[in-house]
Amino acid sequence: SRLKIFAMVLVAQLDGVEGVKCGRGEYPVGAECCPMCGAGLRVYKHCTASSSTTCIPCVADTYTDHPNGLERCMDCKLCDKGANLVPEVPCTYTKNTVCGCPPGYFCSYFGTEDCELCQHYTVCFPDSMVKVKGTKTTDNVCEACPPGTFSTANMPYNCTSRPIHKEDGLVQGEGRNTPSVTIFVVPVGVALLVAAAGLACIWQRRKRKNRGGQQGQALILTTDSRDQTAVPVQETGDDTEETLSG
């Protein structure tokens, strides 16, 4: 489009002067051919028989990107916010604005020079995954998780295998779920060993206590019997008299 505008200006200038053929890098003015101004410049004063073309720079938000005989620089392009466009390359004195898409968007319609319409990327929701990631000009392609798998976050690139419930009450998963099984089984085994050791200690203490009680009773009985044997029997006076009289 910029080339078309430039060509139209040159044609209009050539139409005013019939039969004048200018060389490359020149433009016709009346019966004369004047040197063109470079990119980023415009004509301030046309050449004369005694002076060359006077050129001045373009002002802000205007540009010329080719050698020209224009008396006014072209306006920079404005990116349409309603079409979700943002300046991808800002306008300079020698180059027009290049419009593009902001993050999270892709160009759904590309014009002759740059993007003219942006759309938001499709979001792959839980229980689906990204089959093909979008580019600057294409959308994301989502795919449902295969049977026996799932996903819980948006935009996952892989689905996770569902856990398998076994009869012993433990849950054993596949893939990423395996470490959680190890963490669950080890504490249970340790707890069972500790409980068994505690019960064994209690049983041993009770057994020793019972044996100690029986030995104590036997010792007391033996001591009592010895005491009874060792105590002498004293004779009373009545018994002595009966013995003498007899």
GUPA-67029 format. One record per residue: x, y, z of N, C-alpha, C, CB in turn; residue number from 1. Coordinates in steps of 0.1 Angstrom, whole numbers, plus 5000, padded with zeros to 4 digits. Each point is the difference from the previous one (the first is absolute). Glycine has a CB too. Layout:
N
[torlo [X,Y,Z],[X,Y,Z],[X,Y,Z],[X,Y,Z],NUM]
...
This chain:
246
[torlo [5008,4988,5000],[4992,5012,5000],[5009,5013,5000],[4982,4987,5012],1]
[torlo [5029,5012,4995],[5009,5012,5000],[5006,5002,4986],[5005,4996,5025],2]
[torlo [4998,4993,4969],[5005,5002,4986],[4990,5005,4991],[5016,4981,5004],3]
[torlo [4971,5015,4998],[4990,5005,4991],[4998,5015,5002],[4988,4978,5002],4]
[torlo [5012,5027,5011],[4999,5014,5002],[5012,5008,4994],[4988,4995,5021],5]
[torlo [5024,4999,4980],[5011,5007,4995],[4999,5000,4984],[5014,4993,5020],6]
[torlo [4982,4996,4974],[4998,5000,4986],[4990,5010,4995],[5007,4976,5000],7]
[torlo [4982,5025,5008],[4989,5009,4996],[5005,5015,5000],[4983,4984,5009],8]
[torlo [5026,5019,5001],[5005,5014,5001],[5009,5002,4988],[4999,5000,5025],9]
[torlo [5009,4990,4971],[5009,5002,4989],[4993,5002,4987],[5017,4987,5012],10]
[torlo [4972,5004,4987],[4992,5001,4987],[4993,5014,4999],[4996,4975,5001],11]
[torlo [4999,5030,5011],[4994,5013,4999],[5010,5011,4996],[4984,4992,5018],12]
[torlo [5028,5006,4987],[5010,5010,4996],[5004,4999,4986],[5009,4999,5023],13]
[torlo [4991,4989,4972],[5004,4998,4986],[4989,5004,4990],[5014,4981,5007],14]
[torlo [4973,5018,4998],[4989,5004,4992],[5000,5015,4997],[4987,4982,5009],15]
[torlo [5019,5026,5000],[5000,5014,4998],[5011,5005,4990],[4992,5002,5023],16]
[torlo [5017,4989,4974],[5010,5004,4990],[5001,4989,4990],[5013,5013,5018],17]
[torlo [4983,4989,4970],[5000,4990,4990],[5013,5002,4992],[4975,5000,4998],18]
[torlo [5031,4988,5000],[5012,5000,4992],[5013,5002,5008],[4987,5008,4982],19]
[torlo [5011,4994,5031],[5012,5002,5009],[5004,4986,5006],[4994,5024,5005],20]
[torlo [5017,4971,4992],[5005,4987,5005],[5012,5003,5009],[4991,4987,4979],21]
[torlo [5007,5009,5033],[5011,5002,5010],[5007,4987,5003],[4987,5019,5011],22]
[torlo [5025,4983,4993],[5009,4988,5003],[4996,4994,5013],[5018,5010,4986],23]
[torlo [4989,4979,5017],[4998,4993,5013],[5004,5009,5011],[5003,4977,4989],24]
[torlo [4989,5024,5022],[5003,5008,5011],[4996,5015,4998],[5019,4985,5005],25]
[torlo [4973,5018,4984],[4995,5013,4998],[4985,5000,4999],[5022,5006,4988],26]
[torlo [4972,5006,5013],[4986,5001,4998],[4997,5013,4992],[4995,4987,5022],27]
[torlo [4995,5013,4970],[4998,5012,4992],[4993,5011,5007],[4998,4985,4981],28]
[torlo [5006,5028,5017],[4993,5012,5005],[5000,5010,4988],[5008,4996,5025],29]
[torlo [4980,5006,4970],[5000,5008,4988],[5007,4994,4988],[4998,5021,5015],30]
[torlo [5011,4986,4980],[5009,4995,4989],[5013,4995,5005],[4989,5016,4984],31]
[torlo [5013,4984,5029],[5012,4996,5006],[4999,4986,5007],[5006,5025,5003],32]
[torlo [5005,4969,4999],[5001,4988,5008],[5008,5003,5012],[4998,4985,4980],33]
[torlo [4996,5013,5032],[5007,5003,5012],[5004,4987,5007],[4986,5021,5003],34]
[torlo [5025,4980,5005],[5005,4988,5008],[4989,4997,5011],[5024,5006,4995],35]
[torlo [4974,4981,5007],[4991,4996,5010],[5006,5001,5014],[4990,4984,4984],36]
[torlo [5001,5017,5026],[5005,5000,5014],[5001,4985,5005],[4989,5023,5004],37]
[torlo [5020,4974,5005],[5002,4987,5004],[4989,4995,5010],[5024,5004,4997],38]
[torlo [4976,4983,5007],[4990,4995,5009],[5002,5007,5014],[5001,4978,4988],39]
[torlo [4987,5026,5018],[5000,5007,5012],[5000,5015,4998],[5012,4981,5010],40]
[torlo [4988,5023,4977],[5000,5015,4997],[4988,5003,4991],[5025,5001,5002],41]
[torlo [4972,5012,4996],[4990,5004,4990],[5005,5013,4994],[4982,4989,5013],42]
[torlo [5012,5015,4976],[5004,5012,4993],[4995,5012,5007],[4999,4987,4978],43]
[torlo [5010,5022,5025],[4997,5013,5006],[4999,5010,4989],[5011,4994,5022],44]
[torlo [4998,5005,4968],[5000,5010,4989],[5006,4993,4988],[5003,5020,5015],45]
[torlo [4989,4981,4974],[5004,4993,4988],[5013,5007,4994],[4976,4993,4995],46]
[torlo [5030,5000,4997],[5013,5005,4994],[4996,5011,4989],[5012,4978,5004],47]
[torlo [4998,5030,4994],[4999,5010,4989],[5012,4998,4991],[4987,5016,5015],48]
[torlo [5013,4993,4975],[5011,4999,4991],[5014,5003,5006],[4984,5007,4982],49]
[torlo [5015,5000,5030],[5012,5003,5007],[5002,4994,5013],[4999,5021,4989],50]
[torlo [4991,4971,5016],[5001,4993,5013],[4994,4986,5000],[4999,5023,5011],51]
[torlo [5006,4969,4997],[4995,4986,5001],[4988,4999,5009],[5023,4991,4996],52]
[torlo [4971,4998,5005],[4988,4998,5009],[5004,5002,5015],[4991,4983,4983],53]
[torlo [5001,5023,5024],[5002,5002,5014],[4991,4990,5008],[5005,5025,4997],54]
[torlo [5001,4967,5011],[4993,4989,5007],[5000,5003,5015],[5006,4983,4982],55]
[torlo [4984,5012,5025],[4999,5001,5015],[4995,4987,5006],[4996,5025,4999],56]
[torlo [5008,4972,5013],[4996,4987,5006],[4985,5000,5003],[5022,4997,5010],57]
[torlo [4972,4991,4990],[4986,4998,5004],[4999,5003,5015],[4997,4982,4982],58]
[torlo [4991,5022,5022],[4997,5002,5014],[4995,4988,5006],[4995,5024,4995],59]
[torlo [5002,4976,5018],[4996,4989,5008],[4987,4994,4994],[5011,5009,5021],60]
[torlo [4988,4978,4979],[4989,4992,4996],[4998,5001,4985],[4989,5004,5022],61]
[torlo [5021,5000,4970],[5000,5000,4986],[5013,4994,4995],[4985,5020,4999],62]
[torlo [5015,4975,4988],[5011,4994,4995],[5000,5000,4985],[5001,4985,5020],63]
[torlo [5011,5012,4974],[5001,4997,4986],[5011,4989,4999],[4994,5023,4992],64]
[torlo [5002,4966,5001],[5009,4988,5000],[5007,4998,4987],[4985,4990,5017],65]
[torlo [5014,5020,4974],[5007,4999,4987],[5004,5014,4995],[4986,4979,4994],66]
[torlo [5024,5022,4998],[5003,5013,4994],[4988,5005,4993],[5024,4994,4996],67]
[torlo [4973,5019,5006],[4987,5006,4995],[5001,5014,4997],[4989,4984,5014],68]
[torlo [5000,5021,4979],[4999,5014,4998],[4987,5005,5007],[5012,4998,4977],69]
[torlo [4985,4996,5034],[4988,5004,5007],[5002,5013,5008],[4994,4976,5002],70]
[torlo [4995,5032,4999],[5001,5012,5008],[4995,4998,5014],[4997,5013,4979],71]
[torlo [4998,4975,5023],[4994,4997,5013],[5003,4985,5003],[4982,5018,4998],72]
[torlo [5023,4979,5014],[5003,4986,5004],[4987,4993,5003],[5022,5007,5010],73]
[torlo [4979,4980,4989],[4988,4992,5002],[4998,4997,5015],[5003,4989,4977],74]
[torlo [4984,5010,5027],[4997,4998,5014],[5003,4985,5004],[4982,5018,4999],75]
[torlo [5022,4980,5013],[5003,4987,5005],[4987,4993,5003],[5021,5007,5010],76]
[torlo [4979,4980,4988],[4988,4992,5002],[4997,4998,5015],[5005,4988,4979],77]
[torlo [4982,5013,5024],[4996,4998,5014],[4994,4986,5001],[4995,5024,5003],78]
[torlo [5009,4968,5007],[4995,4986,5002],[4987,5001,5007],[5023,4991,5001],79]
[torlo [4967,5002,4993],[4986,5000,5005],[4999,4992,5013],[4992,5002,4976],80]
[torlo [5005,5004,5035],[4998,4993,5012],[4988,4991,5000],[5011,5019,5012],81]
[torlo [4979,4986,4981],[4988,4991,4999],[5002,4987,4993],[4987,5021,4999],82]
[torlo [5024,4978,4993],[5004,4987,4994],[5011,4993,5008],[4994,5010,4977],83]
[torlo [5008,4995,5035],[5010,4995,5009],[5014,5001,4995],[4983,4984,5008],84]
[torlo [5020,5027,4984],[5013,5002,4995],[5008,5009,5008],[4990,4997,4977],85]
[torlo [5023,5001,5023],[5010,5009,5008],[5012,5002,4990],[4992,4991,5023],86]
[torlo [5015,5020,4979],[5012,5002,4992],[5010,4990,5003],[4995,5024,4999],87]
[torlo [5008,4968,4991],[5011,4990,5001],[5014,5006,4997],[4983,4982,4994],88]
[torlo [5017,5027,4996],[5012,5008,4996],[4995,5014,4999],[5011,4981,4988],89]
[torlo [4994,5028,5021],[4995,5014,5000],[5004,5007,4987],[5002,5001,5025],90]
[torlo [4991,5010,4972],[5002,5008,4988],[5013,5008,5002],[4975,5001,4995],91]
[torlo [5033,5001,4995],[5011,5009,5000],[4999,5009,4988],[5015,4982,5011],92]
[torlo [4995,5027,4987],[4999,5009,4989],[5002,4994,4987],[5009,5017,5015],93]
[torlo [4996,4970,4985],[5003,4993,4987],[4992,4987,4999],[5022,5010,5000],94]
[torlo [4969,4987,5010],[4993,4988,4999],[4987,5001,5007],[5021,4987,5000],95]
[torlo [4968,5007,4994],[4987,5001,5006],[4998,4990,5011],[4991,5007,4978],96]
[torlo [4999,4995,5030],[4997,4991,5012],[4997,4986,4994],[4991,5019,5014],97]
[torlo [5013,4971,4994],[4996,4986,4997],[4992,4995,5012],[5021,4996,4986],98]
[torlo [4967,5001,5011],[4990,4996,5011],[5001,4984,5002],[4985,5020,4994],99]
[torlo [5013,4977,5018],[5001,4985,5004],[4990,4998,5011],[5024,4998,4993],100]
[torlo [4978,4990,5013],[4991,4996,5011],[5006,5000,5014],[4989,4985,4983],101]
[torlo [5004,5018,5027],[5006,5000,5014],[5001,4986,5005],[4989,5022,5005],102]
[torlo [5018,4976,5006],[5002,4986,5005],[4986,4993,5003],[5022,5007,5010],103]
[torlo [4977,4981,4987],[4987,4992,5001],[4991,5001,4988],[5002,5005,5024],104]
[torlo [5003,5002,4966],[4991,5001,4987],[5008,4995,4988],[4988,5020,5010],105]
[torlo [5005,4977,4980],[5007,4996,4987],[4993,5008,4989],[5006,4977,5009],106]
[torlo [5001,5024,4980],[4994,5008,4988],[4992,4990,4992],[5020,5015,5000],107]
[torlo [4967,4988,5000],[4990,4992,4993],[4998,5005,4986],[4989,4994,5021],108]
[torlo [5015,5019,4976],[4998,5005,4986],[5013,5009,4997],[4974,4999,5002],109]
[torlo [5033,4997,4989],[5012,5007,4996],[4998,5007,4987],[5015,4983,5012],110]
[torlo [4987,5031,4988],[4998,5008,4988],[5012,4999,4991],[4986,5015,5013],111]
[torlo [5015,4995,4978],[5011,5000,4990],[5014,5004,5007],[4983,5006,4982],112]
[torlo [5016,5001,5029],[5013,5004,5006],[5002,4995,5014],[4998,5020,4986],113]
[torlo [4991,4980,5022],[5001,4995,5014],[4986,4995,5005],[5019,5016,5004],114]
[torlo [4981,4980,5008],[4987,4994,5006],[4989,5011,5001],[5014,4983,5013],115]
[torlo [4974,5012,4984],[4989,5009,5001],[4989,4996,5010],[5004,5006,4976],116]
[torlo [4997,4982,5029],[4991,4995,5010],[5006,4990,5009],[4981,5005,4985],117]
[torlo [5018,4996,5028],[5006,4991,5010],[4989,4993,5008],[5021,5014,5001],118]
[torlo [4980,4974,5002],[4991,4992,5009],[5007,4994,5011],[4985,4996,4980],119]
[torlo [5008,5002,5031],[5006,4993,5012],[5002,4986,4997],[4989,5017,5015],120]
[torlo [5022,4977,4990],[5003,4986,4999],[4989,4992,5007],[5024,5005,4999],121]
[torlo [4972,4984,4996],[4991,4990,5006],[5007,4994,5012],[4988,4995,4978],122]
[torlo [5005,5005,5034],[5005,4994,5012],[4996,4985,5001],[4999,5023,5012],123]
[torlo [5011,4969,4990],[4997,4985,5002],[4997,4998,5015],[5015,4993,4980],124]
[torlo [4973,5003,5024],[4996,4999,5013],[5003,4987,5006],[4981,5016,4995],125]
[torlo [5017,4982,5019],[5003,4987,5006],[4993,4988,4993],[5003,5012,5021],126]
[torlo [5003,4976,4979],[4996,4988,4993],[5003,5001,4985],[4983,4996,5018],127]
[torlo [5025,5014,4979],[5005,5001,4986],[5014,5004,5000],[4977,5006,4991],128]
[torlo [5030,4994,4997],[5014,5004,5000],[5002,5007,4986],[5007,4981,5015],129]
[torlo [5005,5026,4985],[5003,5007,4988],[5006,4990,4990],[5004,5022,5013],130]
[torlo [4990,4977,4976],[5005,4991,4989],[5010,5007,4991],[4978,4987,5001],131]
[torlo [5018,5025,4995],[5009,5009,4992],[5000,5014,5006],[4996,4986,4979],132]
[torlo [5016,5019,5025],[5001,5013,5006],[4998,5011,4989],[5015,4991,5018],133]
[torlo [4978,5019,4985],[4998,5011,4990],[5012,5008,4997],[4977,5001,5009],134]
[torlo [5023,5005,4980],[5011,5009,4995],[4995,5014,4999],[5011,4981,4988],135]
[torlo [4996,5028,5006],[4996,5014,4998],[4988,5001,4990],[5024,5007,5004],136]
[torlo [4974,4982,4988],[4990,5001,4990],[4990,4988,5001],[5016,5012,4985],137]
[torlo [4986,4979,5025],[4991,4988,5001],[4996,4999,5015],[5011,4988,4980],138]
[torlo [4977,5006,5022],[4994,4998,5013],[5005,4987,5006],[4980,5013,4993],139]
[torlo [5018,4986,5021],[5003,4987,5006],[4991,4990,4996],[5008,5012,5020],140]
[torlo [4996,4975,4979],[4992,4989,4997],[4999,4991,5013],[5006,5001,4975],141]
[torlo [4982,4997,5030],[4998,4992,5012],[4995,4986,4997],[4995,5021,5013],142]
[torlo [5008,4970,4996],[4996,4986,4998],[4996,4994,5014],[5015,4998,4980],143]
[torlo [4974,4994,5020],[4996,4994,5013],[5010,4990,5005],[4976,5004,4993],144]
[torlo [5025,4995,5020],[5009,4990,5006],[4996,4986,4996],[5005,5016,5019],145]
[torlo [5004,4975,4978],[4997,4986,4997],[4993,4993,5012],[5019,4999,4984],146]
[torlo [4973,4991,5013],[4994,4992,5011],[5010,4996,5011],[4982,4992,4984],147]
[torlo [5014,5010,5028],[5008,4996,5012],[5010,5010,5004],[4998,4978,4992],148]
[torlo [5002,5034,5002],[5008,5011,5003],[4992,5013,5003],[5019,4990,4986],149]
[torlo [4988,5020,5020],[4993,5012,5003],[5010,5012,5001],[4982,4987,5012],150]
[torlo [5013,5025,4988],[5008,5012,5003],[4991,5009,5009],[5013,4998,4978],151]
[torlo [4994,5010,5030],[4993,5009,5010],[5002,5014,4997],[5002,4982,5017],152]
[torlo [5008,5022,4975],[5003,5014,4998],[4997,5004,4985],[5018,4999,5018],153]
[torlo [4981,5014,4980],[4998,5005,4986],[5013,4999,4993],[4983,5016,5008],154]
[torlo [5016,4982,4979],[5011,4999,4990],[5011,4990,5004],[4996,5023,4995],155]
[torlo [5000,4964,5009],[5010,4990,5003],[5005,4994,4986],[4990,4995,5023],156]
[torlo [5022,5001,4977],[5006,4993,4988],[5000,4985,5001],[5014,5020,4997],157]
[torlo [4983,4975,5015],[4999,4985,5002],[4988,4997,5010],[5025,4998,4996],158]
[torlo [4970,4991,5002],[4989,4995,5010],[5007,4989,5009],[4981,5005,4983],159]
[torlo [5014,4995,5029],[5005,4991,5011],[4991,4987,5001],[5010,5020,5012],160]
[torlo [4996,4969,4990],[4993,4987,5002],[4992,5001,5013],[5017,4987,4987],161]
[torlo [4971,5008,5013],[4991,5000,5012],[5005,4990,5010],[4980,5008,4986],162]
[torlo [5019,4994,5027],[5005,4990,5010],[4991,4988,5000],[5009,5019,5014],163]
[torlo [4998,4969,4990],[4993,4987,5001],[4998,4997,5014],[5010,4992,4978],164]
[torlo [4977,5005,5027],[4997,4997,5014],[5001,4985,5001],[4985,5020,5002],165]
[torlo [5024,4975,5008],[5001,4986,5002],[4992,4995,5012],[5023,5001,4990],166]
[torlo [4976,4986,5013],[4992,4994,5010],[5005,5004,5014],[4993,4982,4984],167]
[torlo [5020,5019,5018],[5006,5003,5013],[4998,5014,5005],[5016,4982,4995],168]
[torlo [4977,5026,4997],[4997,5014,5004],[5011,5009,4996],[4988,4991,5019],169]
[torlo [5023,5005,4976],[5011,5009,4996],[4997,5004,4985],[5017,4989,5016],170]
[torlo [4987,5023,4981],[4998,5004,4986],[5014,5000,4993],[4980,5015,5007],171]
[torlo [5020,4978,4983],[5012,4999,4992],[4998,5006,4986],[5007,4980,5012],172]
[torlo [5000,5031,4985],[4998,5007,4988],[5011,4995,4990],[4989,5020,5011],173]
[torlo [5010,4986,4977],[5009,4997,4990],[5008,5013,4997],[4985,4982,4990],174]
[torlo [5027,5017,5006],[5007,5011,4996],[5004,5009,5011],[4989,4999,4978],175]
[torlo [5004,5013,5023],[5004,5010,5010],[4994,4997,5013],[5000,5016,4982],176]
[torlo [4990,4975,5019],[4994,4997,5013],[5008,4989,5008],[4978,5005,4990],177]
[torlo [5033,4989,5004],[5007,4990,5007],[5007,5005,5013],[5003,4989,4978],178]
[torlo [5004,5022,5022],[5006,5005,5013],[4991,5001,5011],[5016,5012,4986],179]
[torlo [4971,4992,5012],[4991,5002,5011],[4997,4986,5007],[4990,5020,4988],180]
[torlo [5010,4969,5004],[4998,4987,5006],[5011,4996,5009],[4987,4993,4980],181]
[torlo [5025,5010,5017],[5012,4997,5008],[4999,5007,5013],[5014,4996,4980],182]
[torlo [4982,5017,5020],[4999,5008,5011],[4990,4995,5010],[5007,5020,4987],183]
[torlo [4982,4974,5007],[4989,4995,5008],[5003,4987,5007],[4984,5013,4985],184]
[torlo [5022,4978,5008],[5003,4986,5004],[5010,5000,5011],[4994,4991,4978],185]
[torlo [5017,5016,5021],[5011,4999,5009],[4996,5004,5014],[5016,5005,4982],186]
[torlo [4977,5006,5021],[4996,5003,5014],[4991,4990,5006],[5002,5023,4994],187]
[torlo [4989,4970,4998],[4992,4990,5006],[5008,4988,5004],[4981,5007,4985],188]
[torlo [5029,4989,5007],[5008,4989,5004],[5008,5003,5013],[5002,4993,4976],189]
[torlo [5004,5019,5025],[5007,5004,5012],[4991,4999,5012],[5015,5014,4986],190]
[torlo [4973,4992,5013],[4991,5000,5011],[4996,4986,5005],[4991,5021,4991],191]
[torlo [5007,4969,5000],[4997,4987,5004],[5012,4993,5007],[4985,4998,4980],192]
[torlo [5027,5005,5016],[5012,4995,5007],[5001,5005,5014],[5012,4997,4977],193]
[torlo [4986,5016,5024],[5001,5007,5013],[4989,4994,5010],[5009,5021,4989],194]
[torlo [4979,4977,5005],[4989,4995,5009],[5004,4985,5004],[4983,5015,4988],195]
[torlo [5022,4977,5003],[5003,4986,5004],[5011,5000,5010],[4994,4992,4977],196]
[torlo [5016,5017,5022],[5011,5000,5010],[4995,5004,5013],[5016,5006,4982],197]
[torlo [4975,5004,5019],[4994,5004,5012],[4992,4989,5007],[4999,5023,4991],198]
[torlo [4993,4970,5002],[4993,4989,5006],[5009,4989,5005],[4981,5004,4984],199]
[torlo [5030,4993,5009],[5010,4990,5005],[5006,5004,5013],[5005,4994,4976],200]
[torlo [4998,5019,5025],[5006,5005,5013],[4991,4999,5011],[5014,5016,4987],201]
[torlo [4973,4987,5011],[4990,4999,5011],[4998,4986,5004],[4988,5020,4991],202]
[torlo [5012,4971,5000],[4998,4985,5003],[5012,4995,5008],[4986,4997,4979],203]
[torlo [5026,5007,5017],[5012,4996,5008],[5000,5005,5014],[5013,5000,4978],204]
[torlo [4983,5013,5024],[4999,5005,5013],[4990,4993,5009],[5006,5022,4991],205]
[torlo [4982,4975,5004],[4990,4993,5007],[5005,4986,5004],[4982,5013,4989],206]
[torlo [5025,4980,5002],[5005,4987,5002],[5010,5000,5011],[4996,4994,4976],207]
[torlo [5014,5015,5024],[5010,5001,5011],[4993,5003,5013],[5017,5008,4983],208]
[torlo [4973,5001,5017],[4993,5003,5013],[4994,4988,5006],[4996,5023,4991],209]
[torlo [4997,4969,5001],[4994,4988,5005],[5010,4990,5005],[4982,5003,4983],210]
[torlo [5029,4995,5011],[5010,4991,5005],[5006,5005,5013],[5006,4994,4977],211]
[torlo [4996,5019,5024],[5005,5006,5013],[4991,4998,5011],[5012,5017,4987],212]
[torlo [4975,4984,5011],[4990,4998,5011],[5000,4986,5005],[4986,5018,4990],213]
[torlo [5015,4972,5001],[5000,4986,5004],[5013,4997,5008],[4986,4994,4980],214]
[torlo [5025,5011,5016],[5012,4997,5007],[5000,5007,5014],[5013,4999,4979],215]
[torlo [4981,5012,5023],[4998,5007,5013],[4992,4992,5009],[5003,5022,4989],216]
[torlo [4986,4972,5006],[4991,4992,5009],[5007,4988,5004],[4980,5008,4988],217]
[torlo [5028,4985,5004],[5007,4988,5003],[5011,5003,5011],[4996,4991,4977],218]
[torlo [5010,5021,5022],[5011,5004,5010],[4993,5002,5013],[5014,5010,4982],219]
[torlo [4975,4996,5019],[4993,5003,5012],[4996,4987,5007],[4991,5022,4991],220]
[torlo [5004,4968,5002],[4996,4987,5005],[5011,4993,5006],[4981,4999,4984],221]
[torlo [5030,5001,5009],[5012,4993,5005],[5006,5006,5013],[5005,4994,4976],222]
[torlo [4994,5019,5024],[5005,5007,5012],[4991,4997,5012],[5010,5018,4986],223]
[torlo [4977,4982,5012],[4991,4997,5011],[5002,4986,5005],[4983,5016,4990],224]
[torlo [5019,4975,5001],[5002,4986,5005],[5013,4998,5008],[4987,4992,4980],225]
[torlo [5023,5015,5015],[5013,5000,5008],[4998,5006,5014],[5013,5001,4978],226]
[torlo [4980,5010,5022],[4998,5007,5013],[4992,4991,5010],[5000,5022,4988],227]
[torlo [4991,4971,5006],[4992,4991,5009],[5009,4988,5005],[4979,5006,4988],228]
[torlo [5030,4990,5005],[5008,4988,5004],[5011,5005,5010],[4997,4989,4978],229]
[torlo [5007,5023,5020],[5011,5005,5009],[4996,5005,5013],[5012,5006,4980],230]
[torlo [4975,4997,5022],[4995,5005,5013],[4999,4989,5010],[4987,5018,4989],231]
[torlo [5020,4983,5023],[5000,4989,5010],[4987,5000,5008],[5025,5001,5002],232]
[torlo [4971,4988,5004],[4988,4998,5008],[5004,5001,5014],[4988,4986,4982],233]
[torlo [5007,5024,5025],[5003,5001,5014],[4990,4992,5009],[5010,5023,4996],234]
[torlo [4995,4970,5014],[4991,4992,5009],[4994,5009,5011],[5014,4979,4995],235]
[torlo [4974,5019,5008],[4994,5008,5011],[5001,4993,5013],[4984,5009,4984],236]
[torlo [5013,4998,5027],[5001,4994,5013],[4991,4988,5002],[5007,5022,5008],237]
[torlo [4981,4979,4987],[4991,4989,5002],[5005,4987,4994],[4981,5017,5000],238]
[torlo [5024,4985,4988],[5005,4988,4993],[5012,4993,5009],[4993,5010,4977],239]
[torlo [5015,4998,5030],[5011,4995,5007],[4995,4992,5012],[5014,5019,4993],240]
[torlo [4976,4987,5014],[4995,4993,5011],[4994,4987,4997],[4996,5022,5010],241]
[torlo [4997,4977,4979],[4994,4988,4996],[5010,4990,4997],[4981,5012,4991],242]
[torlo [5030,4992,5004],[5011,4991,4997],[5007,4994,5012],[5004,5013,4979],243]
[torlo [4998,4996,5031],[5006,4995,5013],[4991,4991,5007],[5012,5021,5001],244]
[torlo [4975,4982,5000],[4991,4991,5007],[4998,4987,4993],[4988,5020,5008],245]
[torlo [5014,4980,4980],[4998,4988,4992],[5012,4991,5002],[4986,5011,4984],246]
